[in-house]
């Protein structure tokens, strides 16, 4: 009985850790994509500004 509860407890703990890590990874990926979008937009604005000054 105690071993079964221990196994169930460990399984739940592992599931929570894996689920949390997956959420963190997804969040980091979304932040990276947003950063790339902002960087691309900034480069477009810089090019437009350079072309106006020529």
N, C-alpha and C positions, 0 to 999 in steps of 0.2 A: 504494500500500500504506500509506504513512504517513498520507495523507489519510483513508483508510478507518478506520484505527486512531484517528485524532484525532476523527473524527465519532462513532465508537462510544464513545470515552471521554467526549466531551461529552454524548452522549445518556445515558450511565449517570450522569454527574454531575448532569445536570438531573433525571433520574428520582429520584435520591436526595434532592435538595433539595426537589422537589415532594412526595415521599412524607413527608419529615420535617415539612414545613409542614402537610400534611394531618393528621398525627398531633397536632401542636401545637394546631391549630385544634379538632380533636375533643376533645382533653383540656381545652382552655379552655371549650368548650361544656359538657362534663360538669361541670366545676367550677362554672360559672355556674348550671346546673340544681340542683346540690347546695346552692349558696348560697341560691337561691330557696326550696328546701324548708326549709332551716334558718330562714330569715327568716319564712316563713309559720308554722312551728311556734312560733317565738318570739312572734309576734303573737297566736297562739291562747292561749299561756300568759299573756301580759300581759292579755288580755281576761278570762280566767278569774280572774286575781288581782284585777283592778279590780272585777269583779262580786262577789267575795267580800267586799270591803271596803265595799260599799254597804249 
